[in-house]
Amino acid sequence: TVIRKRRVLPLKGKVLVSVGERVSKDQVVAQTDLPGNVVTLNAVNLLGVTPEELPRYMLKQAGDRVAKGEAIAETRPFIKWLKTTIQAPVAGTVENVSTVTGQVILREPPRPVAVTAYIDGTVVEVIPDEGVAIEATGAFVQGIFGVGGERWGAIRFVAASPDEDLDPAKMRPEHKGCVLVA
């Protein structure tokens, strides 16, 4: 059976292989960065100022990088011990300072995502900025149970027919790392 498997990224990224290239199941064929998590701070409540006044108290502006614990805003009272400072709860970037809501939005660093080929085969199509289609010869076994996402391994049959119940006694130590068909 000829199997054609599409492997695509969740967001625009970079394809690392070309049409006609042989790939292995664990080879990274495309990669991207997912945007980091967003953290919202109600800065006006923390500082005791109005949304319109907020930019005056910001030490960091939209686009600036921040380290966890770094001061991003603070009041400047006449008596210094009354000063209020907002520290970044995460490392990342100041994404927005709103003079409407009084909120400061921080975004954590992007998370890299790598997509593997999943099967040994030949790249037959490149989907620009997204991924590839890989063609291989193999067997197709459809199942209704799986644990932990996509896996690969040697196929081992542990039942003589489709209507035979799975007998746990047939699962042996040598089956570790295999795909079992029952």
C-alpha positions in Angstrom: 0.0 0.0 0.0 1.3 3.5 -0.8 0.7 5.8 2.1 0.8 9.6 1.7 1.1 11.4 5.0 0.8 15.2 5.3 2.9 16.8 8.0 2.1 20.5 8.6 2.8 23.2 11.2 0.1 24.9 13.3 1.5 28.4 12.2 3.6 29.8 9.3 7.1 28.4 9.6 10.0 27.1 7.7 10.1 23.8 5.7 13.5 22.2 6.0 13.4 19.5 3.2 12.8 19.5 -0.6 10.7 17.5 -3.0 12.4 14.2 -3.8 14.4 14.1 -0.6 14.4 10.8 1.4 13.4 11.4 5.1 13.4 9.2 8.2 10.5 9.0 10.6 12.2 11.0 13.3 13.7 13.7 11.0 12.5 17.3 11.5 10.9 18.4 8.3 9.4 21.8 9.3 9.7 24.1 12.3 8.1 27.3 13.7 7.7 29.3 16.8 4.3 29.4 18.6 3.6 32.7 20.3 4.3 32.7 24.0 1.6 32.8 26.6 0.0 36.2 27.4 0.1 37.6 31.0 -2.2 40.6 31.7 -1.5 43.0 34.6 -4.1 45.4 35.8 -1.5 48.1 36.2 -3.8 51.0 37.1 -5.2 49.1 40.1 -1.7 48.1 41.2 -0.3 51.7 40.9 -3.5 53.5 41.9 -3.5 55.7 38.8 -6.0 56.3 35.9 -5.6 54.6 32.5 -4.7 57.9 30.9 -1.9 58.4 33.4 -0.4 55.0 33.0 2.2 55.8 30.3 3.8 58.3 32.7 4.6 55.5 35.1 5.8 52.9 32.7 9.6 52.1 32.8 9.2 49.7 29.8 7.2 50.4 26.6 5.5 48.1 24.1 8.2 46.1 22.3 10.7 46.2 25.2 12.1 42.9 26.5 11.7 42.2 30.2 13.3 39.7 32.7 11.2 38.0 35.3 11.2 40.3 38.4 12.4 43.4 36.5 10.5 46.6 37.3 8.2 47.6 34.4 6.3 50.5 36.1 6.5 52.5 39.3 5.0 55.5 41.0 7.3 58.4 41.9 5.9 59.8 45.2 7.4 62.6 47.2 8.0 60.2 50.1 10.1 57.4 48.6 8.9 54.6 50.9 5.4 55.1 49.5 6.6 54.1 46.0 4.8 51.2 44.3 6.6 49.1 41.8 5.2 46.5 39.4 7.6 43.7 38.5 7.3 41.5 35.5 5.9 38.1 36.7 7.5 36.4 33.6 10.3 37.0 31.2 9.2 38.1 27.8 8.1 41.2 25.9 5.8 44.1 26.7 3.2 43.7 24.1 0.8 46.5 24.9 0.2 49.3 27.4 -3.5 50.3 27.2 -4.6 53.8 28.1 -8.2 52.6 27.8 -8.3 49.6 30.1 -5.1 50.4 32.2 -3.8 46.9 31.5 -0.2 46.0 30.6 0.1 42.8 28.5 3.3 40.8 28.6 4.0 37.9 26.2 6.3 35.1 27.2 9.0 34.0 24.7 7.9 32.0 21.7 7.9 28.2 22.0 9.7 26.3 19.2 7.7 23.5 17.5 9.3 20.9 15.3 7.3 18.6 13.1 8.9 15.2 12.3 8.3 13.2 9.1 6.6 10.4 11.1 7.3 7.9 8.4 10.4 6.9 6.4 9.7 7.9 2.8 10.1 10.5 0.0 8.9 14.1 0.1 6.4 14.4 -2.8 5.1 17.8 -2.0 6.3 20.9 -0.2 3.5 23.1 1.2 5.4 26.5 1.5 5.7 27.8 5.1 3.6 24.9 6.4 4.9 21.4 5.8 5.3 18.5 3.4 3.5 15.4 2.0 5.6 12.2 2.3 5.0 9.1 0.4 6.0 5.6 1.6 5.1 2.0 1.1 3.6 0.3 4.1 0.7 -1.3 5.8 -2.3 0.6 7.2 -3.8 -0.6 10.5 -6.6 1.4 11.9 -7.2 1.4 15.6 -9.5 2.9 18.1 -7.2 3.1 21.1 -3.9 4.9 21.7 -1.9 6.4 24.4 0.4 9.4 24.1 -0.1 10.6 20.5 1.7 9.5 17.4 4.2 6.6 17.8 6.1 4.3 15.6 7.7 0.9 16.1 7.8 -2.6 14.8 4.4 -4.1 14.3 3.6 -7.2 16.3 0.3 -9.1 16.2 -0.9 -10.4 19.6 -4.3 -11.8 18.4 -5.0 -14.4 15.8 -8.1 -12.6 14.5 -10.0 -9.3 14.8 -12.7 -10.9 17.0 -10.2 -12.3 19.5 -10.0 -10.4 22.8 -6.7 -8.9 23.9 -5.1 -11.2 26.4 -2.7 -9.3 28.7 -0.7 -12.5 29.0 0.3 -12.2 25.3 2.0 -8.8 26.0 5.6 -9.7 26.7 8.7 -7.8 27.6 10.0 -8.1 24.0 6.9 -6.0 22.9 8.2 -2.9 24.6 8.5 -0.1 22.0 6.4 -2.0 19.4 3.0 -1.3 18.0 0.7 -4.1 19.0 -2.2 -5.2 16.9 -5.0 -7.1 18.6 
